[in-house]
Amino acid sequence: MKLTGAQALIKSLEMEGVDVMFGLPGGCILPAYDPLLDSTIRHILVRHEQGAGHMAEGYAHVTGRPGVAMVTSGPAATNLVTPLCDAYMDSIPMIAITGQVSRPAIGTDAFQECDTVGITRAVTKHNELIMDPEDIPRLVREAFHIATTGRPGPVLLDVPKDVLQAEMTWYWPDGVDLPGYRPTVKGHPRMIKEAAQMITAARRPVLYVGGGVLKSRAAEALRALADLTGIPVVTTLMARGAFPDSHPLCLGMPGMHGNFTAVTAMQHADLLIALGARFDDRVTGRVGAFAPDAQIIHVDVDPAELGKVRRPDVPIVGDCRQVIEELVEAVKAVGTPQADRTEWIATLRRWQADYPLTYEAPEEGGPLKPQMVIETLRDACPPDTIVASGVGQHQMWTSQYWKFDHPYTWVNSGGLGTMGFAVPAAIGAKVGRPDRMVWAVDGDGCFQMTAQELVTASAERIPVKIAILNNAYLGMVRQWQEMFYDERYSEVYLSPDLPDYVKWAEAMGCVAFRVETPEDVLPTIEKANQIDDRPVVIDFRTDSSEKVFPMVAAGASNDDVLTAPGVTPARDLAR
Amino acid sequence: MAHHILTVLVENKSGVLARVSGLFSRRGYNIESLAVAPTDDERFSRITIVVDADSAPIEQITKQLFKLISVVKISELEPSSAVERELLMATVRADAASRSQVIELVGVFEGKIIDVGSEGLTVMLAGQPSKLDDFEDLLRPFGISDIQRTGRVALPRLERNTPRLRSVKGKVG
């Protein structure tokens, strides 16, 4: 069967089970948009290519299937660089398809030409420039294989216009032949056995759970391991929801803005069982002072993570779910009972009681406390609500105060820290899980970066809900200037009224509310939750002086947790 | 200089060298020299990379390299268990007064004269990199106007059957 390259491309995507893609057409990708009219694939027309990328990420976050973004060449491809880098840092499976100028024009600085493959080489797991239409099915198949196996990540295919127009003979490859790509999924049996013995004997162990547990769909296996061993669990920013916050063994989020118990438990641990985590600087604080007494079992599907930051005592390369399942069996086979950890658990309970997450009650008639808004929102939504966030204070508060009891309910930009992630990612998440309520908790600074995608949401009838915690500042930067730059505020003020968020949202086809008093918080959220035919935006006017606590200052040791005002200085109690 | 030699078997496709060199620059590893050549299997090429041993742990470098889809196999060669060779070409000023001395030097090093001009000679030498260093130092006083070195290529030293020495202990009595 003869097809054009464009038909082969769309057919290949269908063969891979793609049901939706996010994109925006233009010159070089035009041929691929024609067969799309006859395809079963739903295309969501974005207003900016960055939005397409983040939507694909949001879709992938909640479904586990690769998100697909298709845009044209040149500026469209460069607009996709940020989401590609974001997906690369957070190991999100994603397929990007970019148009390219026709083969004879490559290298001539043609209109809308750029070296897309060169530009995106450092921010993709793999990329290819397709120079022969016959290669399309094979390269699409390979792209999906690479994006979704091993450590997932974004793969980009750059397709010249004349390759899309040329004819090819259709085929669908049986499999992939990539001699340089064979991820290890099964853990080494000797290492598993050794790890099981260490786990059984440890007096003060902590399960240090990262995003890899979600990527490998290992939440159930993790639960089994924790229940079997009684070992407490910390879930990093990328792993919120991988272990239920309501579980008695859950200590919550560690790291720079983690809660005191999670941070300090790792500092005092004699064994860290790192599962799909990468010892990120936002978790470890000063690396030399991190968990000084702990032996390390490190499980990761990416061998390069083992020993990159901290040398593990037992390195295990493998898929987290498979390795955790193997660990459960190996622990059962050890034969001796788990070491006595009553003292360790009692210490953790004492820390939890002494250092709860707290914030000061709002002053009478004063501005809203952002934490109170998040708590109210959390309690007013179904427990399996998907919540997305941007980057900054609102992100940390959401991660701290939301109760994540289900995996794949938290969508955020962890590694790259991309402001403006929330709105498009929430839209992508809602497309992936239309059955779920999807909220984005966003900051006013973040919102202004990608808000135009609410036009997309309105046009495509994607009923996401956005809570802007509007404190009129780039809040996290403001917090650092207050704490570390002698309150010298430089270029952080944004104004609460410019833009007028309600009018702006309404102009984009959303229902919009403004909330300024505590009494209005819950009723307005309830009103928003009733609306299911268009996007809703709530402009919450929050206290600009509020800071995120606890905090470990950048470059400081995790022994030095700065707690919220009014909580006992941490040092006294940790001894 | 302390160095590591990596021989990296890669898919013979466009852009692979850029992937490898891009990875080195992005992760802050220093390349001392790099040589690419086809192999007997046309699907693959071999890149020989000499890495400054102090710039990063070699384990991390190889692990990161191996993440590239186009990288098929990596072998690290201990300098002591590898044979390394490099090629040097240089154009040296050699007028009537100094010509015979240059020719003599080339002879001593078992190099070759590959081009002759009225005012100079182009010479070549293949050999161990340290020998090339010596050759270069000794040519310099004559005046080198152009010099090119290929960077080293390396292969593992072959195993040899050492004569077996039979243990005589226990045979006594």
Interface residues (C-beta under 8 A of the other chain):
Chain A: V117 G118 R121 A122 K125 H126 L129 I146 L178 P179 G180 Y181 D302 P303 A304 L306 G307 K308
Chain B: V10 E11 S14 G15 A18 R19 G22 R26 P57 E59 Q60 K63 Q64 F66 K67 L68 I69 S70 V71 V72 K73
